[in-house]
Structures are given as C-alpha cells and as structure tokens.
Amino acid sequence: MGTIHIVTAVNDGFAIHLAVMLYSLFENKVSKNPVIVHVIDSQVSGENKSILTKTVKRFHAQIKYVTIDPTLYDGFLVRDHLTQETYHRISIPDLLDKEVEKVIYLDSDIVIKKDITPLWNTKVDQYYLAAVMDSWQGLNKLRHADLAIPDDCDYFNAGVLVMNLKKWREHNITKKIMDYMKKNQGIIRYPSQDPMNAILHDNWLQLDTKWNYQSKHLYKSNLRIDPAIIHYTGEDSKPWLSKKHPLREEYFKYLKKVKKLNSL
C-alpha cells in the first residue's frame, strides 16, 4: 500500500479554494493508502496555512510546504485568472525529494467526488505524465499549428496530472520546457499548459474524461458521465465568481465544511 503524493501550487488568493479541494479529496477517499500533500508555497499567509493544515490534519494526513524561488518564472506570460503559480507544476521534479518518483498534481479550482486512489494507481512507467484531453483546445486542435504538435497527437489539460518524476528527471524535462518558453514567448497563449504540450505531445497517457471533467464538457450533449473530478475551468465558471456552472453547488457544499472546521 503505497503513499499517495499530491502536489498543488497556491497563493493567498486561492488558498481557501485549495482547502475546499483538499477537503473533498479526503472525504471521498476510500482506500487506506496514506497521503502526503505537498503545497508549493507562494508566500501564503500564516492564517491561510493554518486553514490548509487544519483541513489536512482533520483526515490524519501529512501536509508539507515547499518553497520555490519567487523569481524563477518572472517575465513569463500571465493572463486572466492564470497567475504565476500556473508555472510551478513544471518545477515539481526539482522541488520534491528524489525518492518521490510519482505524484498527482491538482489545480485548486477543483472538487473531487470519488476516491483518488484509482487515479494514483494509473501506470505511467512508459510516459512522462497521464492527463485528460483538453475539452476545447484539444478537441478542436486549436493549438496544434502554433505549437507544432502533429495532427495525430492530442493536447491535454494540465489541471490534473499523474506525473512520472523519475522519467521527467532522467530526461531533464523541466529544463526543456523552460528553454522552450524562453524561445517561444510570442506563441504561448496558455501559460505552462502550452509549453508542456509542445514538449510532451508524443509521450503522455490519455485518461478517462471523468478524471478532469472540465466546464466545456458540460455542453457536449453526447458526454453524460459521473465525474470523479470536477474542474471549474475558465474564469466565468469559477463558482465563487459566477452562478453559471451547473455543478457550482458541489463547491459550496465543501466550502461550508471547511468554514465550519476552521470556525470561519
């Protein structure tokens, strides 16, 4: 029974949303596998760290705060709701101890509805990562030409990733992605996701859509699934900003529990 390693990156503005995500993850976890949550810390306040720590400790799991050089991604594109923290997933293999060879990376704008263990058990030995195809850019191949991705390859959404850190380190993928970003700033539209797809387009494993049920999936009439992970993609789909998302109440259900736990 292996330890499940969860990694996420957060700033003060998203800390409460991360607490919601973590509460949902643990409440719906069935297996006895121990969990360690690694939080890449972008100067999160003591108050917010207390909320995150209390949320994780409520389920008898470990939480570790990982520091990152705040200047590492200075000068790279940020846009709309995509802050500099979106790049931090690229550095995960360098930030975690070398004995950690596999992680699940999760964005903060997520609610987890089912046991995360089957996702953790995904075999990624032959791949750099496993992910779900992006519901918009991927389906319509909107980024293929700009990023020189062959037509027979798909484009993944980077909000939920099972990462093979061992293979990533062996092939120096972080440096390759960083080099790509430095040379191609003019063509990148989706920070971190575009360059990751450009470098890894031919070596990732496609996951079932239920593991990253994105906002655009809601409008596909032929896709009626019971999501394991709801991902509130897009600025106008965040449940705390908009009433548009049909599954927004799932977020507020867990927010209420986080607030009760932390007496907020």
URJO-V859843 format. One record per residue. RES is the residue in one small letter. OMEGA is omega in whole degrees, 0 to 359 (none if undefined). NEAR is the number of other C-alpha atoms within 12 Angstrom. Layout:
res: {RES	RES}
omega: {OMEGA	OMEGA}
near: {NEAR	NEAR}
This chain:
res: {m	g	t	i	h	i	v	t	a	v	n	d	g	f	a	i	h	l	a	v	m	l	y	s	l	f	e	n	k	v	s	k	n	p	v	i	v	h	v	i	d	s	q	v	s	g	e	n	k	s	i	l	t	k	t	v	k	r	f	h	a	q	i	k	y	v	t	i	d	p	t	l	y	d	g	f	l	v	r	d	h	l	t	q	e	t	y	h	r	i	s	i	p	d	l	l	d	k	e	v	e	k	v	i	y	l	d	s	d	i	v	i	k	k	d	i	t	p	l	w	n	t	k	v	d	q	y	y	l	a	a	v	m	d	s	w	q	g	l	n	k	l	r	h	a	d	l	a	i	p	d	d	c	d	y	f	n	a	g	v	l	v	m	n	l	k	k	w	r	e	h	n	i	t	k	k	i	m	d	y	m	k	k	n	q	g	i	i	r	y	p	s	q	d	p	m	n	a	i	l	h	d	n	w	l	q	l	d	t	k	w	n	y	q	s	k	h	l	y	k	s	n	l	r	i	d	p	a	i	i	h	y	t	g	e	d	s	k	p	w	l	s	k	k	h	p	l	r	e	e	y	f	k	y	l	k	k	v	k	k	l	n	s	l}
omega: {187	176	177	179	177	176	174	179	188	169	183	184	184	186	181	178	176	178	177	180	183	178	180	180	185	182	183	178	184	187	178	179	175	182	169	177	177	180	175	195	174	177	177	183	178	179	180	176	179	178	180	182	180	179	181	181	177	182	174	177	180	172	179	177	184	180	179	177	185	181	189	183	176	175	178	184	164	183	176	181	183	183	183	181	179	180	191	178	180	184	184	181	180	187	183	178	184	180	174	188	182	178	163	173	180	170	181	184	190	167	183	188	185	181	182	187	178	175	178	183	176	181	181	184	185	186	173	179	171	184	175	178	178	188	181	181	182	183	183	180	184	185	186	184	181	186	180	176	180	183	181	176	179	182	186	171	189	182	176	184	165	189	174	185	180	180	180	180	182	184	172	187	180	180	180	179	179	179	179	181	181	184	190	181	185	184	181	177	181	186	182	182	177	182	177	177	181	183	190	188	184	182	173	183	182	180	173	183	183	182	175	184	188	185	181	179	182	187	176	188	183	183	178	183	176	188	170	178	174	181	183	184	178	185	183	179	180	186	180	180	189	177	187	191	182	181	184	182	176	178	185	176	181	176	179	180	177	181	178	180	185	180	181	none}
near: {11	17	23	35	38	43	43	47	42	41	33	26	22	33	36	38	39	42	48	40	43	49	43	37	38	36	27	22	26	18	22	18	21	24	32	29	39	35	41	42	34	31	24	28	19	16	16	27	30	25	34	43	33	28	38	35	24	23	26	19	29	26	32	26	28	28	24	28	19	19	14	17	26	17	15	31	28	21	17	14	23	28	26	31	40	38	40	43	45	46	36	42	34	27	29	32	18	18	16	27	30	37	43	42	41	44	43	44	44	45	46	40	32	24	26	40	30	21	39	35	24	27	22	29	21	18	26	37	42	42	44	34	36	37	33	25	27	30	22	17	24	23	31	26	19	22	32	25	26	20	19	13	27	34	42	47	45	45	43	46	42	44	45	36	39	27	25	36	27	17	18	20	32	30	22	23	33	29	20	26	33	20	14	21	23	17	22	29	23	37	38	38	37	40	44	42	43	36	34	37	34	24	28	34	28	33	31	24	31	31	41	45	39	41	33	28	32	28	15	15	9	8	18	13	19	19	27	29	41	42	43	41	33	27	20	18	26	31	31	24	18	16	17	18	27	20	29	27	20	29	39	26	22	32	32	21	26	33	21	17	23	25	13	14}
